[in-house]
Amino acid sequence: MKLVIANKAYSSWSLRPWILMSMLEIPFEEDVIPLDTPEFRPRVDAYKAGSTVPILVDGDVTVWESLAIMEYLADRFPDRGVWPADPAARAFARTISSEMHAGFRALRAACPMNVRKRHPAKDRGEAVTKDVERVTHLWRTARERFGAGGPFLFGAFSAADAMFAPVVTRLLTYSLPFDLAVRPYMDAVLGTPAFRAWHAAAMAEPWTVAHDEADEPLAGPFPLPA
Ligand SMILES: N[C@@H](CCC(=O)N[C@@H](CS)C(=O)NCC(=O)O)C(=O)O
């Protein structure tokens, strides 16, 4: 299988299937296409999929859109626990993953993923505050109702954690205020071997994009858990 992704420093949608496949030990090779470069469009178009990454290629099957990739993986590897086994937990996992896929626009627009940096706190607007309150509410609810079996939203790592992994990083990159009850969950995601490998590769990338060069003061490196 091949997973086509963009820069690990910035590509939140790429991180989602990448961390899921890595955590569930689904073997794949990757093709990294750097954003905002002349090679991006022709290399993505060569896959004859959608206009964005991630793209999953499995033999003659090509899937794009992060949630569709996860559903394909759930079908293809039914024993890996892409979604929680319990039907009520699975319904909630799919619901909040869909909410993530379609929503949180203010947070995504104001705070683009950057796993290489940390910026000082500043007012990012009421809509961002509401998005952060909503996302931490969803995490708390999942942990309280379904998380007893492990440190992740539904105990074991699942597609829902993969969908929210970029948001975990955004809260820290932009020093956003959040309900500290979710910090252990966030540290569990950031402390996975998969996220650490993603972060190390991001740090080694040579590319930057325009929003990373914007006039945003720096508070330090991205804070990985000890
Ligand atoms: N809804 C898509 C969003 C994918 C997306 O926006 N990917 C970005 C990279 S993080 C991209 O390919 N941007 C390039 C472009 O839009 O031209 C998904 O879930 O996969």
The ligand as a Gaussian input file, in Angstrom:
#p B3LYP/6-31G(d) Opt

LIG

0 1
 N      -11.237000      16.762000       2.991000
 C       -9.886000      16.364000       2.624000
 C       -8.956000      17.528000       2.889000
 C       -7.558000      17.286000       2.317000
 C       -6.711000      18.540000       2.227000
 O       -7.247000      19.687000       2.259000
 N       -5.391000      18.322000       2.069000
 C       -4.464000      19.424000       1.901000
 C       -3.124000      19.119000       2.595000
 S       -3.315000      19.107000       4.362000
 C       -4.134000      19.593000       0.441000
 O       -3.982000      18.620000      -0.282000
 N       -3.996000      20.863000       0.021000
 C       -3.589000      21.185000      -1.320000
 C       -4.657000      21.854000      -2.104000
 O       -5.776000      22.038000      -1.583000
 O       -4.387000      22.234000      -3.243000
 C       -9.510000      15.095000       3.403000
 O      -10.199000      14.766000       4.365000
 O       -8.556000      14.387000       3.025000

